[in-house]
């Protein structure tokens, strides 16, 4: 599956479980690890777990096996690695602490609200 289609699949999965503040970072020029990093906020540890699970379930249904899923046990921060798309799902306090958007210093960040 192409990275662009995989990105849209992840966004649909996150939106279906009501993720908040979804941000898509295109990191193609900064790393060979992935093309997109998607960052989303869950309102609770339980929602973070549900969001990560939904991303994994939707990916598997589309024929994409996740390369790894981390953090589902605690629920403050979960990561779903789909190869070309890595998804970080965090509670609001955890997201504020790590501020991945600033860490990656992406000038052209796009959000789901911008039509992604």
Residue pairs with C-beta under 8 A, 6 or more apart in sequence:
1 9
1 62
1 63
1 64
2 84
3 34
3 35
3 36
3 84
3 85
6 36
6 59
6 64
6 82
6 83
6 84
6 85
7 24
7 35
7 36
7 38
7 85
7 116
8 116
9 58
9 59
9 62
9 64
10 38
10 55
10 58
10 59
10 80
10 82
10 85
10 87
11 22
11 24
11 38
11 112
11 116
12 58
13 51
13 54
13 55
13 57
13 58
13 59
14 22
14 38
14 40
14 51
14 54
14 55
14 87
14 89
14 112
15 22
15 112
16 54
17 47
17 50
17 51
17 54
18 43
18 47
19 40
19 41
19 42
19 47
19 51
19 89
20 40
20 41
20 42
20 43
20 92
21 39
21 40
21 41
21 95
21 111
22 38
22 39
22 40
22 111
22 112
22 113
22 116
23 38
23 39
23 40
23 101
23 109
23 110
23 111
23 112
24 36
24 37
24 38
24 109
24 110
24 111
24 112
24 116
25 36
25 37
25 38
25 39
25 100
25 101
25 104
25 106
25 109
25 110
26 35
26 36
26 106
26 108
26 110
27 33
27 34
27 35
27 36
27 37
27 104
27 106
28 35
30 104
30 106
33 86
34 81
34 83
34 84
34 85
34 86
35 84
35 85
36 84
36 85
36 86
37 85
37 86
37 87
37 88
37 100
37 104
38 85
38 86
38 87
38 88
39 87
39 88
39 89
39 90
39 95
39 100
39 101
40 51
40 87
40 88
40 89
40 90
41 89
41 90
41 91
41 92
41 95
42 48
42 49
42 50
42 51
42 75
42 89
42 90
42 91
43 91
43 92
44 75
44 91
45 74
45 75
45 76
45 91
46 75
48 71
48 75
48 76
48 77
48 78
48 89
48 90
48 91
49 72
49 75
49 78
51 78
51 89
52 69
52 71
52 72
52 78
52 79
52 80
52 87
52 89
53 72
55 80
55 82
55 87
55 89
56 66
56 69
56 80
59 65
59 66
59 80
59 82
60 66
64 82
64 83
66 80
66 81
66 82
67 81
67 82
67 83
68 79
68 80
68 81
69 78
69 79
69 80
69 81
70 78
70 79
70 81
71 77
71 78
71 79
72 78
75 91
76 90
76 91
76 94
77 88
77 89
77 90
77 91
77 94
77 98
78 88
78 89
78 90
79 86
79 87
79 88
79 89
80 86
80 87
80 89
81 87
88 100
90 98
101 109
110 116
